[in-house]
Amino acid sequence: MGLIDDLKGKAQGLIHGNEQAIKNGITKAGDFVDTKTGGKYAGHVDKIQDGASKLVDKNGTPGQAPANEQVPPAPVNPVPPVDRAP
């Protein structure tokens, strides 16, 4: 396992279970920037907040995509194929 993979795993572990608190922090940080800039960059701040929140959703559960991006498992065929050899 490389250094990047190790760091990614640790970050996912920190995010997991704390998603809402992190999103609240993202919102508060964006509001702070809007306050200090008089809302001059509100559109840009909103885009960054949305992207950061999506990143938290994406990386919150190690080894899993967010629920809206998960692919359902392929159906399992319980019946073995018929042997067609004569």
Secondary structure, 3 states (H helix, E strand, C coil): CCHHHHHHHHHHHHHCCCHHHHHHHHHHHHHHHHHHHCCCCHHHHHHHHHHHHHHHHHHCCCCCCCHHHCCCCCCCCCCCCCCCCC
